[in-house]
Amino acid sequence: MKDASGNKVLVGAAAPLRLCLFTRAWRASGAGLYASELARGMAQAGVDVTFLAPRSSDPRLEQPMAQLTRLRQPHERPGAGRLRNLGLSLARMAGGFLLLARARIGGNRLFVMTIMDPLPVALLMLLFLRISGGRIIYVVHDPIPHAWHLPSFLRRLEQAVWRLPYRLVHALVVLAEPTRLALREDVPNLSIPVAVIDLGIFATDAPAPLPGTGTLLLFGTLRSNKGVLEAIAGLRLATARTNAPLRLLVRGGGHRDEAAYLAEIRKAASDAGAVVDLEVGYVDEARLADLIARCDALLMPYKDFHSQSGVALLAAGHARPVIASAAGGIATLMGEGMPCSPIARPVAAATVSDAVIAFLDTPFARWEADAFAYREAMLDRYSWGRIGRRFADLARSLA
């Protein structure tokens, strides 16, 4: 094609890729932090991004950025009360749907969907995008839900409903190779691409040195597959075996499907006395950096875990070693040189105790040097700009 002067023009060559990223998550940790960093990473990679998400709890993630357009739906408010939060949840779902329709009508054809609204609403969103000609990339954080809700005789029905989004999208993204393998095993007849695109690193500007006090941190949602009870029992056993002044800080919210497990954690922490310091609830951004600075390592005795660990990458970004099992994407990080005292599997109090004692047997100065060196390597290898480019490449292949 030629312009008015007779010069050859490559149609669309100068036009940047345009896409919309959707999530319902808003807290500046976990899934909410992932979506915010991904949006900014794609913008860094030259993509025109419409980021459709509630306002982040961290104002730094709401700073204006070139090639990043923000659309915001309402979200729940901690402490607002059950009735008001029910109204806010409904407003979030309705607002999210309307803003998604606005983005599609406004010309966005490529969509990246991560941590969506409850399944019936999510299916309506995906169906609308599919029927209207949208091309959809769906980020699968967990290939199998942490808990099933229907009675066992309806399990096949629930599993079939859980897999319905895979029939409405054009590509899947998982965060680690073990997730892809678990997904392929669960849904062997998948006919769409499944791309492994790593989780980016969550880095602090100035990591604190290791305090060398024997304080460990177990952080994140307190689910049974995180091995919280084994962690508590393992610390008690390690303390008895070494007489070292060990202390385990346990921080995170309980999982709504495992209220009984949270009750067991509370009892185990109480029985452990001074060895365990338990606080149940959300840890905001202002407290998290200080919390990590107080610890020598993060403890992650994960079981039945297939995805990548945001906590492991948080540890890397804060220059902290880990005491962890080779579960899910953690195994990949260990293979890449993450400073780690490995927990043998199957995870139990004895194997946690062995790994903690092995950690103590290595000088803290060695752990600190290795953790700071690993952080520097990770800042490039797992940068959000690089993650954003990989999403852009996948989106172009669909367009």
N, C-alpha and C positions, 0 to 999 in steps of 0.2 A: 504494500500500500504506500502511496506517495502523498505528501502534503501539497499545499497550493504552490510551493516553489519547486516542486518536482523532486524533493528529497525523499529517500526511502524511509519509512517509519515502521518500527516494530510495534504492532498493536498490543497494548497492555504491558509493554516491557517496563515502563517507568511506574506503573501503578503498584503501590504496595499491597501486600496481602491484607485482607480485611476479615476479621472474625469477631465473634462474640463469645465471651467466657461467662458461664452462669454458675452460681452456687448460692445456697441458702446460708452457708456458714459465715459467721461474723466475728467470732472471737479470734484474737491475734495469737492463736496457738493452734496446733493440730491442723485440721482441715481448713480452717479459716485462714491461717497463716500461709498454708500451701497455695490456696487460690490467689491470695493477694500477691505473693511473690511470683507466682506463675504469670499473672497478668502483667506485672512490671517487667518480668523477664522477656515476655513476648514483645512488649513495646521496645525494650532495649534491642531486640533482634530486628527491629524495623517493621513490625506488624502493626497495623492500625487496629487496636483492641477496644472493643466496647466491653467493659467489665460490669456485669450485672450482679450485684451482691449488696447485702445490707452494709451500712457504715461499719467499718472496722472498729474494734475496741481500742486499737492503737492509732492515734492521730498521725503518726509518722507514715503509716501505710495509706493514708488518704492525701498525701501531698500530690499536687498536680504534676503531671508528667507528659512530655510530648508523646503524641500518638496513643494516648490512653484516655478514653472517654468513660466517665462513671455514671451509671444508672443505679439508684439505690431503692430497695424496697424496705418496708419497716421490719423490725425484728423484736423478739421478746426482750424483756427487761428483768434482770435478776432482782428479786425482792418485790416485784410489782404485784404479786398475788396471782393465784391460779386463774381467776376469772378474767382479769385484765390481760394476762399472758395468752389465754385462749383466744381472746379477740385479736391480739397482736399476731398470733400464729396464723389466724385466718387472713388477716390483712397482709401478712408476708406472702402467703401462698397466692392470694388474688393479685397482689401487686407484682409479684414475680412473674406471674403468667402474663399480665398486661404489658409489662416492660419487655418481656421476651417477644411478645407479638409486635410491639413497637420496633424492636430491633430488627425483626424479620421483615416487616413492612417497609422499614427504612433502608433496606437493601442488604442487610447482613445475610449471607447464605451459608457461611461456615460457622458451626457452633461447637464449643467445647463445654461439656456438661460434667460437673463434679460435685458430689454431695448435694443431691437434689432434695426436693420436698418429699413428703411421704409418698409411697409407691403409687397410689391411685392418681395423685396430682402429677407426679413425675411422668407417668404413662401418658396422661393427657397432653403434657408439654411436648413429649417426644413425638406423639402422634401428630400434633399440630405442625411441628417443624417438618416432619417427614412428608405429610400431605402437601404442605406449602412449598416443597422443593428444597428444603434445607438439607445440608450435609452435616452429619452429627458425629463427633468424637466423644466417646463416653469414657471417663476415667473410673476404673474399677479399683477401689482401694482395698476391698476385701472380697475375694471370690466367693466366699461362703459366709452367711451371716453369723454373728457371734451367738445368736440364740434363735431358735424357731419358736413361733408363737401359737400356732394351731396344734390341736391334739395330734398324737402320733399317727392315727389312722388317716389324717388329712395331710400328712407330710409331703406326699407326692404332689398334691395340688399346690401346696405352699411353695415347693421347690419350682414348679412350673411357672407360677406367678413371679417368683423372684427372678427367673431367667427371661421374662418377657422383654425388658429393655434391650437385650441383645438382638432381638428381632427387629427393632425399630431404628437402630443406629447403623452407621456405615464403617466404623472402626472403633476398637477398644484400645485403651492405654492402661497398662499396669506399671507399677513402680519398681518391680524387681522380677527377675527370672523365676524364682519359686512361685510367685503369684501367677505368672503365665502358665506354668506347669499345672498348678492346682486348678486353674480355670479350664484348661484343656481337658483335664481329667474329669471335672464336673460336667462340662458341656463338650463332649468329644466331637459333636457334629457342627461346631461353629464354622460358618462360611465367610466370616469377615476378618480383616486383618487384626492381629493382636500385637501391638507394639510395646516394647519395654522401654520406657523413658524414665530415667532415674528421678528420684526426689532430689531437689536442690538442697544445698547446705544452708542451715540457719545459723549465721555467724554473728558473734559479738565483735565490736570494734577493738576492744582491748581486753583479752582474756586475763583473768587473775591467775597468779601462780598457785600451784597445789598447796593447800595449807598444811598437809602432813599430819592431820589430827586423827585419821582413821574414821572419818565421817563419810558415809556412803549415801547416795540419793536414789530412791526408787520413785520415778515420776511418771505420771500419765493416768489414763483411766484405769481404775482398779478392777480389772476383770480377772476371771479365773485363768485365762490363757496367758496372763502376764506373770504367773507364778508368785503372787504376793505372799501367800501363806508359806511357800517354800523359802522365800527370801527371809521372812521373819524367823522361821525355825532355823535356817542356815546361819543367820547372824548370831543367834543364841548359842548354837553349837560351836561356831568359830570362836566366840568369846570364851566359852568354857574350855576349849582346847588350847588357847594361846594366852589367856588372861590379858589380852590387848584391850585398850579402852575403845572398842568399836562402838559406833552408833549409826543406826539406820534412820534416815529421814524418809518417811513415806508421805507423798503429796499427790493428790489427785482426787477427782470425783468418782463416785461409784457408778456402775453401769445400771441403767434402769431395769435390765432383765436379770440382774444378779443381786437382788437385795439380800438374799440369804448369805451369799458369799461376802458381801460387805460386812454383815454382822459377824461372820467368822473372823474377818480381818481385825475388826475392833476388839474382839475378845483376845485374839492372839497378841495384838499390840499391847493390850493392857497387861496380859500375863508376862510379857517380856520386860516390863519395867523400864528402866532407864536405857536399855539397849535400843528401843524403838521409840521414835517420835512421830506420831501419826496425826496428820491434819487432813480431813476429808473436805474437798471442795475445790473450786476453780482457783488456780494460781495465776494472778494477773501478771502482765508483762513487767511491771515495775519491780515485783518481788522475785521473778524467776531468775534474773541474772545474779542477784545477791544469793539466792538459794544455791545455784550451781557453784558460785565462788566459794561457798562454805564447804564444799565436798571435795574429796580426793578422786572419786570415780562414781559413775552411774551404774547401778545394779539392774540387770535385765535378764532374769531367769525365765525367758519366754518359752511357752509350750504351745503346740498346735497353732503356730503363727506363720502366715504365708506372705505377708506384704513386706514392704520396706519399713524401717522403723524411723519415724521422725525424731524419736528420742535419741537414737544413736547418732543421727546427723546433728542434733542439737548439742550432744556431747562433743562431737568433732568440732563444731563451730565455736565452742567455748574452751577448746583445748583440754578436754577431759578424757582420760582412758575409761574403758568400760569393763565390767565384769559381766559377761553375757554368754548365753547359749547361742549356738549357730543356727538360729531359727529365722526362716524367711530371708529377707534381704540383708540381715545382719551377717549371715555367712559370707555374702559377697563382699561386704565391707571388711570383714576379717581377712579375706583372701587378698584384699588390696592394701593391707598393712595397717588397719585400724588398731591402735594399742589396746590390747584386750587380754584379760585373764579368762580363758574359756571355761564355761560350765559344762561338764560332761552331761550327756543325755542317757537315760531319761532324767529330767530335772527333779531333784529331791533335796531335802535338807542337807544330806551328806555331801552331795556334789556341789551345792552352793557353798557350803563350808570349806570344801577343798579349794575352790576357786578363790575365795576370799583370802584364805591363808597363803595361797600362791601369790596373790597380789601383794600381800604384806611382805613376802619374802624378797620382792624386788625393790630396790631403793626408790623412794619417791622422786629423787632427782632424775632417775632414768625414765620413769613414767612421764614426768613433766616434759623432758626433752623430746621424747617420742610423740607426745600429744601435740606439742606446739609445731613440730615438723609435719605431722600428719595434717593438721589444720591448714598449713600453708599449701600443701599439695591439693587438698580438697577444695580450697577457694577457687582454684582454676577448674579442676575436673568436674566439680558439681556446682558450678556457677549457674545462677538463674538465667543469665543471658544465653548460655549454652543450652540449657533445658528449653528455653523459649524457641531457639532456632530449630530444635528437633521437633517440637510441636508444629512449627511453621512448615517444615518439610513434609510432615505427615498430612497437614491440611492441604498443602498444594497438590499432593498426590490424589486427594479426593476431589479437588476442584477441577 
